[in-house]
Amino acid sequence: MNSDPQNNISPEPDGGTAPPGPAGAEPLAESLPADSVLDAELPPVEPPSGRFIAQLFLIPSLIVAGIVGLFLLFSYSGSQTQDWQTLVVNIGRDNPHRRGRAFHDLVQLLNSGKTNEAGIPLSLHPPLATALAELTSRTLALKPTPELQADHLQQEVLLVRLLGLIDVSASTLPVLATAISTDHDPAVRQAGLLAIAAAGKRAIDRKDALDETILMESLESILAGQDADLRRDASVALGVFSSDTALDQLESLLNDSDPIVRYNAASSLVRQNRLQGLKVFRNTIREAALDRSSLDLTKPKTQAEVEAFEQRWLLLQLSLKAVGNIADSLPEDQRATFQDAITPLAGNDTPDRIRIDAKRVLQKLAK
């Protein structure tokens, strides 16, 4: 036992020990239970309602959505309300990002069918055509330094492509004739040919003949060249014109060494009721019928063989489709000739896709 009497703790009767406490403290047995104290000091806790939880998440979401919606609305409105003059100026800027944005907005503006104050579509608006043509002409005439050459080429291509969306030929065709000349990069020349073809097809839809005189020298130069891609695009561009000069040039292409050039020339001639083009479709179909193994999907192995196969398959499908489209207007002897040529392709030894197309054309020819 400790010699200090104050450190001694007397055992309780039940064997426990009594904790020391301050003098005058209430007995432990008379104190309130802990739960009663908590209940007396804290308000009752109620679980949140579903409506409260919904408001907690829904209201901030609506606020954010409203802000985003306003931002998009203002952005869209700002893009639509820009006048074409501002866009043309920005396309001429040195900043490629600003230039690209202006190009995109002007394309949208032209494709949207927006009109000027007089109700004329912007694609037929002479001031816009003049402004774009002058900017393109100046840009094509510039000789950039080597470090700016790539950026300048991009600007040339964008401007030439834009001219293909404009239907004021008096302003656009002279500049497009410059763009497809041998003085310019193949990318610019290709953009020019595609622009001529696009504008020409819209002119056909409007039954508005275009004068290709200013383009013929450049088109003939490309067709006499060795660049296969440019020659193919030139044959499409040439096909939108209906003058005797253009049609005679197309007829000369029916014997071209490139099958795609031949097909493009034939399609343009047939569309203009020149049946000389039918021989290209007939020869393509007969060659496939005589050598159906050439349509075997598993036969091509090398990359060159795959490309040749895809071209042959595509030209056959296009030829069948072309014959089907004009079946009702073909003379009786031509119908019989095509029926004889197509019938072998309707056999079970022909790939399904070609066989189905062949049978469909035969049905049209039999009517």
Buried (B, 14 or more C-beta within 10 A) or exposed (E): EEEEEEEEEEEEEEEEEEEEEEEEEEEEEEEEEEEEEEEEEEEEEEEEEEEEEEEEEEEEEEEEEEEEEEEEEEEEEEBEEBEBEEBBEBBBEEEEEEBBBBBEBBBEBBEEEBEBEEEEEBBBBEBBBBBBBBBBBEBBEEEBEEEEEEBBBBBBBBBBBBBBBBBBBEBBBBBBBBBBBEEBBEEBBBBBBBBBBBBBEBBBEEEEBBEBEEBBEBBBBBBEEEEEEBBBBBBBBBBBBBBEEBBEBBBEBBEBEBBBBBBBBBBBBBBBEBBBBBBBBBBBBBBBBEEBEBBEEEEBEEEEEEEBBEEBBEBBBBBBEBBBBBBEEBEEEBBEBBBEBBBBBBEEEBBEEBBEBBBBBBEBBEE
